[in-house]
Amino acid sequence: MTLDKEQLWLVDVFQAYRKKHNLPNLSADDLTSSPIREKIQTRHIDWLQQFIVVWEAVEYNVKTKSGDT
């Protein structure tokens, strides 16, 4: 799967956030799942959940543009 430029930008944003806050090198989905969820602060969980929403919206738009709906 090739990522669109918007997705690549989101990957950079996610990695910068993860590194800045010393979060494990896992996906946003994995970080918001148990048991890891219990080890990180609520503000990080909130950010990660919003990130997932944005990622899914961008992913939908990329699929729509390419005709993969």
C-alpha angles and dihedrals in degrees: 000000000000117000122229119234091258091053092048089052090051090051089055092048091049094048092048091051093046092050095043091055096038094241119164119267095260135117121273088250092054093046091054093049128085134297094021092047090068091055098057132067122266091241089059092048089051091050092047093049090052089047090054090052091051092045091052092049092050091045090052091050092049091051091046092051092050094044095245096128 
